[in-house]
Amino acid sequence: MDEYCVLFGKRLAEIRKEKGIAQDKLALKCDLARSFVGEVERGKRNLSLRNICKLAIGLGVTTAELLALIDDEIKPED
């Protein structure tokens, strides 16, 4: 499970940086603590669906975009 948290955090940080949004601005926009966003990006938090949705809305992306690295990791082999 921890590896999924790390992958999610990596993807969150990638998208946030691509969009030029600071952690504190994203946290404020999503009604989350900045420290929480930092912990998520470092893979230290296991998020609820509610918080995944808040972050996707705050970044202006789909939840699928946030979960892309995890989807790549768990994709079944043909």
Buried (B, 14 or more C-beta within 10 A) or exposed (E): EEEBBBBBBBBBBBBBEEEEBEBEBBBBBBEBEBEBBBBBBEBEBEBEEEBBBBBBEBBEBEEEEBBBBBEEEEEEEE
